Amino acid sequence: MNWQLADPATWVSAMQWMFLLYFIGANGGYTLLNLLSLAAIRRSMEARALDTLPRMYSGFEPPVSILVPVCNEEATIAASVRSLLRFEYPELEVVVVNDGSTDGTLATLTREFGLAPFPEAYWKRLPIQPLRGIYRSALHPNLRVLDKANGGKADALNAGINAARYPLYCALDADSILQPDSLKRVVQPFLQDPATVASGAAARIANGCTVNDGFIAEVDLPGHPLALIQLVEYLRVCLFGRLGWSPMNAVLILSGALAVFRKEAVVEAGGYDRDAADEDMEIVLRLHRLNRLAGRSYRIALVPDPVLWTEVPESLAVLARQRMRWQRGLSQSLFGNIRLLFHLRGGTAGWLAFPFTVLFEWLGPLLEVAAYVLVTAAWLSGLMSAQAFVAFMLVAIGMGIMVSVSALLLEELSFQIYRKPGQLASLLGAVIMENCGYRQLVAVWRLAGLVHWMGGLTRRQGSFTDGRGSPKPRQRPAANSSHNRRP
């Protein structure tokens, strides 16, 4: 019998084609998502055209509770709350949740906003760490502060949900940089479709921008090359890559820095998972799973306008920790909601978005790192010709550049945020740097996060579920930090 597969050259050829198919599938998928995002961009452009008319409200905007979990934010909390109180919105309340701060956060809020103890009946619908007090501002009747023992961001959000008075709540980080009409824009999906249970905002990078009174005054590119590369990455993955799923109701990730949820839908789902490494992604996936499997009509939307600005790391060490944590959170969220994958009622979320995320985001780091290592080893050992090696690298890296350029083109054709002379050339340079070194380094960090999660999964003793039969690994809540959250 002729065992051709035993020939090393045959194995190398098969390996090369497998990895090539992976890169073609990943980059082709993101290119398709970029094209599908055009539908959402068109609706956004129409909405922006209406904004040129005299500013007015329809009268149908539902009231919103803004939940702001904070921990040791003494230096910035007063300015952040003032900017929230200046939102252009008919009816809102701001609920600041002081999650066991050990600095002067509560004292600062008391001094700046005239807080006084408020004898309010607190409905503990979701379990939380002990509540120490409720305060109300004498200067702003729509501002309340909850003081509680530390439990992490998820626990703080659950505490805010218990206290929220309105049917919609906005989960917001205290250090987010917004626009005056941000809340108005992110609530629009709830007006367009009453079945909407969640709506998120597109994140933009604030590094290099000028900020006045908590709002973006002038947009500019980051001065640090690492932040500039991340700007291109955000356009490719976090904006157009996610926006393409929106018309199919298959957005699996909403930015943890600004998202609006229907309160009753989240309470029914059990609130935020206090053991999740990435509670923002986990709750969105759980809403998909519970609604799909129950056969209910629902919608989870993404607003493409630049309504949210966030700072990104300019240090390799901080960026590495961020990406490893994101990968652990992604792994935990997907594993905990694995029943959605290929479920008969899974729809586009379970049959398209979930497997795409599993293959190209969850397992992607393993395949990418293995591809570069094994193909390079085959070339160095003489099992692959130099021509085949160069051709492989050109396809793997060249297609990545093509996807990034297409995302940049969509940005210039639609939102045109970066209009200054020379900015486009800088972004094109960042596209090259992103795909030639940066993307491979991030894949290594993500692989480390995946391995870390798998190690914790195998070490845990026993199993427990979220109450609905889905296993999940134990994780401690993460600190409230813009460098920890997923955009």
C-alpha positions, 0 to 999 in steps of 0.5 A: 500500500502506498502511504502518501500521507506519510511523506513529509512534503505531503503533510507540509502541502496539506498544512499550507492549504489548511492555513491558507483556507483559514486566512482566506475565510477569515479575511473574506468573512470580514470583507463581506461584513464590511459590505453588509455594514453599508445598510446600517451606514445608510440608515445612519446617514439618513438620521444624521441628515435629519439632525440638520433640521432644528433640534427637537424631540419626537416626544416618544423618547422613553425615559432612561436610567444612566447607571455609572459603576465607579470604584476609586474615581475621586479625581474624575467623578465630579466632571464625569457626572456633570457631563452626564447631567448635560445630556441632550435628552428629555427625561433621564436619571443618573444613578452612580454606584460607588462600589466600595471605593477606598478613596474620597469618591463618595466624599467628592460626590457629597461635596460637589452635588450636595448629597444627603441620605435618602430613605428609599425603598430598595427592591433587591430583584438581583442579588448584590453585595451589601448596600450601605446607603442611598443618597440624593442630590439636593442640587439635581433631583435626578441624581442618586448615589448608591454606596455599597460593598465592593463586588466588581462591575457586574455586581455594581450594575446589578445594584443600579438595575435594582434602583433604576426607576425607568424601563431602559437603563444605560450602562456607562463607564465613568471615564467614557467620553461622549457627545451631548446627543449620544444617549439620543442616538443610542436609544433610536433602535428602541423607537424604531423597533419595540422588540429591541432589548439592547442597543450599543454604540460604536467606539472611537479612539479618543487618544489625540483628541481635544476634550472640553467639559467631558465632551470631544471638542476636536477630533485628531489622530493619536500621536502614539504609533501604538494607539494609531494602529489600534485606531485602524484595528477598531475600524476593521473589527469593532466598527464595521466588523460588528456593524455587518451583523446588525442587519441580521440581528446577530451582533454578539458584542456591544461596547461595555462603555455605552449600551442601553438595555431594556431593564425587564429583559436583563432582570428576567435573564438573571442580571449580569454574571458576577463571575464573568471575566467580561460581563458586557459580552456575556449578557449580550450572548445570554440575551441572544440565547434565551430569546432565541431558544424561547422563540421570542421576537427580539432585536439587539442593535448597534449604532454606527455613529461615533457616539462613544470615545475611549482611550486605548493603551499606549503601553505594550504591557498594558495592551498585552494584559487587556487582550489576554483578558478579552480573550479569557472573557470571550472564551468564557462567554462563548462556552457559557452560552454554547447551547446557542451554537447550531440550535434549531432556533438559533437563527443567524446568531446561532448559525452564522455569528456564533460559529464565525466567532468561534472559528475566527475569534475564539480559536483564531489565535491558535490557528494564526500562531500555529500557521506562522510558526509551522510554515516558517519552520517548514521553510527553514527546514527545507520542506517548503520552497522559498517561493511557496513561503513568500506566496503564503505570507503574501496571501496571509498578510496581503488579505489582512491589509486589504480588509483594513483598507476596505474598512478605512475606505468605508470610514472615508465614504461614510462618516469622514471623521478624519479630514485633516491633510495628511491624516489619511496617509498616516492611517494607510501607514498604520494599516501596514504596521497593523498587519506586519507585526502588530496583528501577529503579536496580538495573536500571541497575547490572545493565545496566552489568554486562551491557554490561561482560560483552558487551564482554569477550566480544567483545574476547576472542581465540579461544575455550576451553571447560570441557572439555565443549564449552561456551564461556566468557569469561575472568574473573579470580577474585573476592576472598572477600567477603560483598559480592561473593558471591551470596546 
